[in-house]
């Protein structure tokens, strides 16, 4: 029998409400075994004795989110909100919306939580994190600066500003505490999750073929490795290479358990022209297997090189990231980034010419489509752009 999540266990031990919490979390608090990288500190523990009914509901919702079941978190969160208008409830509701793949609603609710709860600095940190995650860097900086004026000593705000100032921000340390956790929980079956302790984040992939396949850059996966793929809502599966696309620097991966595909994810009919708006969505690489939300980077598609070689992407992604998904102004998948803004990229035209059988499995838009908002592009990418994790066969990173 699996045990309750670490957050629930600590909550029970630090209160006289073990029976209440176990009845709320009980069978619903089953969670995947924690890894060395996991962090589930909950700053609400001190309130356990003061508001037992509300805290029990929030812990029930947290247990559901740790299992990857955003739908099961809805009812206890709504009940907790009826008991008290509080920032911690609203931050958990924001995370539940993100885990359900609803970025636009999560962003709007995060704005409400930050604006309505000056006494909860972490709410502003979470809002700023979501803004920059979705490509709104200037707005994120303004939010975090104003919040630090009100709470200059707050550790969550300080680390949020530090990470957002880097070329590849990642949620770590107090940013992974509850209730403001700035990353999804990793979820998956026991076979799929086994061995993740030895894995590291090596790149980005794009889901296609109705959730059964993915395209990734070949370099990070060279050699005998165990491979996992994880989407932006935390769902994690094992994968393996089935076809190298040597001329493109890509590989086709097959997933052990199909991931849910976003019905709005479509490939563009033609490559975007030079100078047109575009986006790169990717994951920062790192020495651990921590789940993260993908990051969107807006920009303009680069010009074709004078020597007619591979086109320059022109849109900078996360520092050192490989395999980012390129989207056009209409939010349609347009290719794969091989490196930074000055590096070439694999366009759909190149993919269709070199690997027509692979390209045929991409759902292609029937018409050109109008430009969409950056928040909609990001929402489409949450389930379609994947974190690539890998570990050597011997278990060493």
HELIX and SHEET records of a PDB file:
HELIX    1   1 UNK A    6  UNK A   13  1                                   8    
HELIX    2   2 UNK A   18  UNK A   25  1                                   8    
HELIX    3   3 UNK A   26  UNK A   29  5                                   4    
HELIX    4   4 UNK A   45  UNK A   47  5                                   3    
HELIX    5   5 UNK A   52  UNK A   66  1                                  15    
HELIX    6   6 UNK A   70  UNK A   83  1                                  14    
HELIX    7   7 UNK A   87  UNK A   99  1                                  13    
HELIX    8   8 UNK A  103  UNK A  116  1                                  14    
HELIX    9   9 UNK A  121  UNK A  133  1                                  13    
HELIX   10  10 UNK A  137  UNK A  150  1                                  14    
HELIX   11  11 UNK A  155  UNK A  164  1                                  10    
HELIX   12  12 UNK A  173  UNK A  176  5                                   4    
HELIX   13  13 UNK A  190  UNK A  193  1                                   4    
HELIX   14  14 UNK A  196  UNK A  198  5                                   3    
HELIX   15  15 UNK A  219  UNK A  221  5                                   3    
HELIX   16  16 UNK A  348  UNK A  354  1                                   7    
HELIX   17  17 UNK A  356  UNK A  359  1                                   4    
HELIX   18  18 UNK A  374  UNK A  384  1                                  11    
SHEET    1   A 7 UNK A 200  UNK A 208  0                                        
SHEET    2   A 7 UNK A 213  UNK A 217 -1                                        
SHEET    3   A 7 UNK A 250  UNK A 255 -1                                        
SHEET    4   A 7 UNK A 236  UNK A 245 -1                                        
SHEET    5   A 7 UNK A 225  UNK A 230 -1                                        
SHEET    6   A 7 UNK A 385  UNK A 392 -1                                        
SHEET    7   A 7 UNK A 200  UNK A 208 -1                                        
SHEET    1   B 5 UNK A 295  UNK A 300  0                                        
SHEET    2   B 5 UNK A 277  UNK A 282 -1                                        
SHEET    3   B 5 UNK A 325  UNK A 328 -1                                        
SHEET    4   B 5 UNK A 333  UNK A 337 -1                                        
SHEET    5   B 5 UNK A 345  UNK A 347 -1                                        
END                                                                             
